[in-house]
């Protein structure tokens, strides 16, 4: 008998591994941003799931899992600050960041990983899911290609 998974196409091992990476190397962001740095404009919510690591193999594996569940995420090379280039961190490895920012993708990912998170990350993920349920997404505004 096949065991069911929270997301079609992912094994329990892949979900567990992804949760471990996000719990250890990731961060959940939910904040309000002001467009064009003008306080008189309406504040818009911003959210994202970020994973930062120096091992490109780990980042590629996360990207493969994201692709299996049709999540869009970019792997970016994080810039090194001037202080790090000139100081004691001059010989550090390049650091990569995998970012998921689209609301529907963030919501989908959080629904998969939240039951398995612990502590403050679980509280943050649940608060983000609560925000999404209280503020339904208007799909008419989104342009699909």
C-alpha positions in Angstrom: 0.0 0.0 0.0 1.3 3.4 -0.9 1.6 5.9 1.9 0.1 9.3 1.2 2.1 12.5 1.3 1.0 16.1 2.0 2.1 17.0 -1.5 1.6 14.8 -4.5 5.0 13.8 -5.9 7.1 14.1 -2.8 8.3 11.3 -0.6 8.3 11.4 3.1 12.1 11.5 3.0 12.1 14.5 0.7 9.7 16.4 2.9 11.7 15.6 6.0 14.9 16.6 4.4 13.4 19.9 3.1 12.0 20.7 6.5 15.4 20.1 8.1 17.1 22.4 5.6 14.5 25.1 6.0 14.6 24.8 9.8 18.4 24.8 10.0 19.4 27.1 7.1 16.3 28.9 6.2 14.2 31.9 7.3 10.6 32.8 6.9 9.8 36.5 6.2 6.6 38.3 6.5 6.6 42.1 6.6 5.0 45.2 5.1 6.8 47.3 2.5 6.1 50.8 1.3 6.2 51.3 -2.4 8.7 53.9 -3.7 9.7 54.7 -0.1 6.6 57.0 0.2 4.8 56.6 3.5 1.6 58.0 2.1 1.2 55.1 -0.3 -0.6 51.9 0.9 1.7 49.4 2.6 1.8 46.1 0.8 2.6 42.7 2.4 5.7 40.9 1.4 6.6 37.4 2.3 9.2 34.7 1.4 11.0 31.6 2.3 14.8 32.0 2.2 17.5 29.3 2.4 21.1 30.4 2.6 24.0 28.0 2.3 27.6 27.7 0.8 27.0 24.3 -0.6 25.7 24.5 -4.2 24.8 20.8 -4.2 22.4 21.3 -1.3 20.8 24.3 -3.1 20.4 22.3 -6.3 18.7 19.5 -4.4 16.3 21.9 -2.8 15.6 23.4 -6.2 14.9 19.9 -7.6 12.3 19.3 -4.8 10.8 22.7 -5.5 10.5 21.8 -9.2 8.7 18.6 -8.3 5.9 20.5 -6.6 6.0 23.4 -9.2 7.4 26.1 -6.9 9.3 28.9 -8.5 12.5 29.9 -6.7 15.8 31.5 -7.7 19.3 30.6 -6.6 21.3 33.8 -6.2 24.9 34.5 -5.3 24.8 36.7 -2.2 27.0 39.7 -2.4 29.9 39.9 0.0 30.2 43.2 1.9 33.3 45.4 1.7 34.1 44.6 5.3 34.1 40.9 4.6 36.3 41.3 1.5 38.9 43.3 3.3 38.6 41.8 6.8 39.1 38.4 8.4 36.4 36.9 6.1 38.4 37.6 3.0 38.7 33.9 2.1 35.2 32.7 2.8 33.3 30.5 0.3 30.6 32.0 -1.9 27.2 32.0 -0.3 24.0 31.2 -2.2 20.5 32.0 -1.4 17.3 30.3 -2.7 14.3 32.5 -2.5 10.6 31.8 -2.9 8.5 35.0 -2.9 5.3 34.4 -4.9 2.4 34.3 -2.5 0.9 31.1 -3.9 4.2 29.4 -3.8 5.0 30.5 -0.3 1.6 29.3 0.8 1.9 26.0 -0.9 5.4 25.4 0.7 4.2 26.4 4.1 1.3 24.0 4.0 3.7 21.2 3.3 6.4 22.0 5.9 4.5 23.6 8.8 3.2 20.4 10.5 6.8 19.2 10.8 8.5 22.4 12.0 9.2 23.1 15.7 9.5 26.2 17.9 9.6 29.7 16.6 9.7 28.8 13.0 6.5 26.7 13.4 4.8 29.7 15.1 6.0 32.0 12.3 4.8 29.6 9.6 1.4 29.2 11.2 1.1 33.0 11.6 1.8 33.4 7.9 -0.8 30.7 7.0 -3.3 32.5 9.2 -2.6 35.7 7.4 -3.1 34.0 4.0 -6.4 32.5 5.1 -7.7 35.9 6.5 -6.5 37.7 3.3 -7.6 35.7 0.3 -5.6 36.0 -2.8 -7.4 37.7 -5.7 -6.4 35.6 -8.7 -7.9 38.0 -11.1 -5.1 40.5 -10.4 -2.4 37.9 -11.1 -1.3 37.6 -14.7 -0.4 34.1 -15.7 1.8 33.4 -18.6 
